[in-house]
Amino acid sequence: MPDKFSLTIREEKPADYEAVESLIQQAFSLAEYSDGNEHRLVQNLRNSDAFVPQLSMIAVLNDIIVGHILLSKIKIRNKEREFNSLALAPVSVLPEFQNKSIGGKLIEAAHLKAKNMGFTSIVLLGHQDYYPRFGYKPAHTFGIKLPFEAPPENCMAIELVPGSLSEVSGEVVYPSAFFE
């Protein structure tokens, strides 16, 4: 496991884009549930109104980018109201650095940064055994559903601010960049 002092987490810069896209492709190359287009999703989101540059973060170890996380703006909408939230997609770690807590450190850093920027919740579609350790709960327990079919145990949300989802319910509205 990398020493905590040698791993740096910082905001992604345009000069990092090519390395990050390669990292994402490598990270998902053996993933069971991947269409191989996660790097294109990141490209599309960077060029959309949903992109928050401060919430595209990388993990650097000995001058090598070993991990990346992206949080993007989404809406949760019901018949009466619309609520702001974030989507976590994707979180990526180079295969040789997986299972060394780098993804977890990226998630924790992104949560803190998002909360400090005034965001109060995050929604994701992910592995039911991984994300709960960071506080994610099934989205349906908050009255939130995704706009497509997915196993309920994989649709999750977290309150960055306690109680922030107590008055929220509805369907997630992803930006078009998620479907390009």
Summary of the structure (lengths in Angstrom):
residues: 180
radius of gyration: 15.6
end to end distance: 36.8
largest distance: 50.2
contacts: 543
relative contact order: 0.17
helix: 32%
strand: 33%
